[in-house]
Amino acid sequence: MAIKVPKIPVCGAIACCGVALIFQLVAVAGTGWFAHDYTENGLFRSCYFGSCGNLSEGPDWWKACQAFSILGLLTIAGSLVLGILHALLDNTRNLSLGGIASSAASALLLVAELAVFGGMTNEVAEDINYGYGFILSVIACVLSAIAAGLFAFGLRK
């Protein structure tokens, strides 16, 4: 199977998906979503004075953020796979359409995650400092939206 060089916008979309995947993976796995009163919390782990543990229970909105985050991560990975397949296979139109759909879905899932997390944490406490996990997820959301646009731009002849 010969590797062919995709159009430049599709190469950009593949790069955006790769960076977004790494950022979202770090955001999901890390503990830096917000800090409040000597506590640093992530979506799945929490640290208090340097002692970390898994978060097993939480309110429904927290579980929704976890679900949106994981689904966003998986759809970013799907976008990256479709972009790589674009370089390997001949049916590039269908792969570009799939890349558009997957990238747009990941952007929408991450918007929902960030909106729920931001809205509910502001209701819980007023003096929360958002950390690197939240910021990386915002960047992954923006990169996913850019990737969808680049996949669409790559469709034109």
C-alpha positions, 0 to 999 in steps of 0.5 A: 500500500503506497502512502500518498501525500494528502492535500495541505489542508488535510495535512494540517487537519491531521496535525491539529487532531494529533495535538488535540489528542495529546492535549485532551489525553493530558487533560483527562489523565491529569489533576489540574482542572481546578484548584481550591483550598489546597486541593487540586482536582482533575476529572478522575483524580484529586490531590490534597496536600500532595496526597492523590487518589481516584475520584470514585463518586461525584455529583451528576454534573461531574459524571457528565463532564467525565463522559463528555471528556472521554467521548471527546477524546475518542472522537478526536482519536477517530478524526486522527485515524480518518486523517491517517487513512486519508493518506493511505486509501483512495476514497478520500472524499468519504474519509474527509466527510468522516473527518469533518463529522468526527472533528465537529462532534469532538468540538461539540462534545468538548464545548458541552464538557467545558460549559457544564464544568465551568458553569457548575464549578462557579456555582459550587465555589467562587474562588476557583482557579482553573488549571492546566487540564481545563485550559488544555481541553479548551485548546483541544476543542479549538483545534478540533474545530479547526481540524473540521474546517481544514478537512472541509477545505481539503474537499474542494477541488 
